[in-house]
Amino acid sequence: MTSLLHKLGLSKNVAFQDVFSIDEPELLAFVPRPAYALLLVFPVSKTYEKFRSEEDAGKEEYTGKGEGEEVLWFKQTIGNACGLIGVLHAVSNGPAKNHIEPNTELSKLLSEAIPLEPAKRADLLSTSNAIETAHQAAAVTGDTAAPSADESVDLHFVCFVKSQEGRLWELDGRRKGPLMRGTLSMDDDVLSEAALQLGVRAFLKREADAGGGELRFSLIVLGPSLD
């Protein structure tokens, strides 16, 4: 994932790292800080789908565009690309976007995407050679063959970022738009306890309260490189 983004234009000073625990300070201490973005990866459950449907029911479709947007959000229309959309959300928001090298595939894609409304952004992604290359490259670097666009896949990616205004946003291309989850202090990053309470821990509590059995999830953070 990291090497692919470096090829597209992300600075080598930034990288993705696995988060092995959010409950054990000794393990959390190994994660480079500040954390620019946090990806939550989980199998889609009935509890999540019910929550998503109910929360979205009262919302209008997001139509934001332009430099005035607090966050850059991409609607997912490409099949089985939630991981790619999640990664794109991570690098194009918060402090991470300042680590995109100029005149690269990634910088060109974002400059083209920013002025567009969500539907046209989705069209841009579906016709982007850089995104197609990234999607295919991600497919062949895994341990198993990549699923086709119309194959059912139950893993989902949700991205949490902190905006310049200090708010925590949940970015998910399957939703109606970006979701503001709360306000963080100046010193809080997306892996701070305050951010976890507003995002990841809220998700885990819903799943646990529903009694869905063992909670399976992974966390990936975007932050300073270890190299």
LINKADA-V179719 format. One record per residue. N is the residue number from 1. RES is the residue in three letters. SS is DSSP state (H for helix, E for strand, C for the rest). Layout:
n = [N;N]
res = [RES;RES]
ss = [SS;SS]
//
This chain:
n = [1;2;3;4;5;6;7;8;9;10;11;12;13;14;15;16;17;18;19;20;21;22;23;24;25;26;27;28;29;30;31;32;33;34;35;36;37;38;39;40;41;42;43;44;45;46;47;48;49;50;51;52;53;54;55;56;57;58;59;60;61;62;63;64;65;66;67;68;69;70;71;72;73;74;75;76;77;78;79;80;81;82;83;84;85;86;87;88;89;90;91;92;93;94;95;96;97;98;99;100;101;102;103;104;105;106;107;108;109;110;111;112;113;114;115;116;117;118;119;120;121;122;123;124;125;126;127;128;129;130;131;132;133;134;135;136;137;138;139;140;141;142;143;144;145;146;147;148;149;150;151;152;153;154;155;156;157;158;159;160;161;162;163;164;165;166;167;168;169;170;171;172;173;174;175;176;177;178;179;180;181;182;183;184;185;186;187;188;189;190;191;192;193;194;195;196;197;198;199;200;201;202;203;204;205;206;207;208;209;210;211;212;213;214;215;216;217;218;219;220;221;222;223;224;225;226;227]
res = [MET;THR;SER;LEU;LEU;HIS;LYS;LEU;GLY;LEU;SER;LYS;ASN;VAL;ALA;PHE;GLN;ASP;VAL;PHE;SER;ILE;ASP;GLU;PRO;GLU;LEU;LEU;ALA;PHE;VAL;PRO;ARG;PRO;ALA;TYR;ALA;LEU;LEU;LEU;VAL;PHE;PRO;VAL;SER;LYS;THR;TYR;GLU;LYS;PHE;ARG;SER;GLU;GLU;ASP;ALA;GLY;LYS;GLU;GLU;TYR;THR;GLY;LYS;GLY;GLU;GLY;GLU;GLU;VAL;LEU;TRP;PHE;LYS;GLN;THR;ILE;GLY;ASN;ALA;CYS;GLY;LEU;ILE;GLY;VAL;LEU;HIS;ALA;VAL;SER;ASN;GLY;PRO;ALA;LYS;ASN;HIS;ILE;GLU;PRO;ASN;THR;GLU;LEU;SER;LYS;LEU;LEU;SER;GLU;ALA;ILE;PRO;LEU;GLU;PRO;ALA;LYS;ARG;ALA;ASP;LEU;LEU;SER;THR;SER;ASN;ALA;ILE;GLU;THR;ALA;HIS;GLN;ALA;ALA;ALA;VAL;THR;GLY;ASP;THR;ALA;ALA;PRO;SER;ALA;ASP;GLU;SER;VAL;ASP;LEU;HIS;PHE;VAL;CYS;PHE;VAL;LYS;SER;GLN;GLU;GLY;ARG;LEU;TRP;GLU;LEU;ASP;GLY;ARG;ARG;LYS;GLY;PRO;LEU;MET;ARG;GLY;THR;LEU;SER;MET;ASP;ASP;ASP;VAL;LEU;SER;GLU;ALA;ALA;LEU;GLN;LEU;GLY;VAL;ARG;ALA;PHE;LEU;LYS;ARG;GLU;ALA;ASP;ALA;GLY;GLY;GLY;GLU;LEU;ARG;PHE;SER;LEU;ILE;VAL;LEU;GLY;PRO;SER;LEU;ASP]
ss = [C;H;H;H;H;H;H;H;C;E;C;C;C;E;E;E;E;E;E;C;C;C;C;C;H;H;H;H;C;C;C;C;C;C;E;E;E;E;E;E;E;E;E;C;C;H;H;H;H;H;H;H;H;H;H;H;H;C;C;C;C;C;C;C;C;C;C;C;C;C;C;C;C;C;C;C;C;C;C;C;C;H;H;H;H;H;H;H;H;H;H;C;C;H;H;H;H;H;H;E;C;C;C;C;H;H;H;H;H;H;H;H;H;H;C;C;C;H;H;H;H;H;H;H;H;H;H;C;H;H;H;H;H;H;H;H;H;H;H;H;C;C;C;C;C;C;C;C;C;C;C;C;C;C;E;E;E;E;E;E;E;E;C;C;C;C;E;E;E;E;E;C;C;C;C;C;C;C;E;E;E;E;E;C;C;C;C;C;C;C;C;C;H;H;H;H;H;H;C;H;H;H;H;H;H;H;H;H;H;C;C;C;C;C;C;C;E;E;E;E;E;E;E;E;C;C;C]
//
